[in-house]
Amino acid sequence: MPVSLSPALEPFLDLLRCPTCRTGLHLGHGALRCPAGHTFDIARHGYVSLLTGTRATSGDDAAMARARDRFLSTGSYGPIRQAVARLAADAMPEQGTVLDVGCGTGYYLDD
């Protein structure tokens, strides 16, 4: 199964920078790559982590991510989502861009 960048993230690719050398990233062979050769694999679900180093992470496993999606789809956090989106929109200039990075599924700003 070919891996591609999430369609929601693709328009913002030009805003991302390699965390190691700070150069731009491009899409290639299932990963984001910089001109210096630093590579960040794209997950099956279309997201990419730009974490570097050997530090351990405690991210959600696939079952946890599915459970979160099921819960969020109930609308229980709808009022929180609306408040976060409104605050983000109010804080940005008219032509600004808000990028939800490192925050899970992007649920709160996916509107």
Buried (B, 14 or more C-beta within 10 A) or exposed (E): EEBEBBEBBEEBBEEBEBBBEEEEBEBEEBBBBBEEEBEBEBEEEBBBBBEEEEEEEEEEEEEEBEEBEEEBEEEEBEEEBEEBBEEBEEEEEEEEEEEBEEEBBBBBBEE
